[in-house]
């Protein structure tokens, strides 16, 4: 039985997490520490959180549906990569000690934030190289496409295992490799993160049904559903620089919280 105070705190965390996931990703860095602080075991918190945040991912993806237009030729490669990575990540969560990945999570987050910051410079460099080679600046070379698929798979593994900050990692990888606007990459991020969360949630449900707190998952589902809609509605109006700053700020806060949990 969840107490009224816990319902309020978990619901508030889910609302904020849903909005942050739509905007920048890493909403789990709000809900996961909240659940741990309220006394839920880390694995139970991870699984219950992953199940609950699926709802917020649906509204966030739907809210950014216009920005997904024109990306499907690439996403048809990225979606299977996220799917397979999530399956492997969920398997690892169920069979490996949490410490294995927890030790490298901060380093991954720092790398992602660096990529987000220097992403525009990498894009400018790639654009100049494409123009010098006589290719259209929007062209993605086969080599970069392979790196993108591999990177998407790696983030899928991480997301299936822990979920926290996978959105920032995805934006970092795509920003380093794609000639896309930040808002369009954010739309792709929402879809790919939703795929990962759905796979992870399904895996946890099938394999570890009794380890999930379904009351907690339900509270997060309802609140993140609203949060995802709010985040997508207002996030699409943000300028690229504001969105980039938001990603970095949230990422740094998340890094602090990960190191202090």
Secondary structure, DSSP 8 states (H G I E B T S, - for coil): ---HHHHHHHHHHHHHHHHHHHHTS-THHHHHHHHHHTT--HHHHHHHHHHHHHHHHHHHHHHTGGGGTT-HHHHHHHHHHHHHHHHHHHHHHHHS-HHHHHHHHHHHHHHHHHHHHHHHHHHHHHHHHHHHTT--TT---HHHHHHHHHHHHHHHHHHHHT-TTHHHHHHHHHHHH----HHHHHHHHHHHHHHHHHHHHHHHHHH-GGGS-HHHHHHHHHHHHHHHHHHHHHHTTS-HHHHHHHHHHHHHHHHHHHHH-
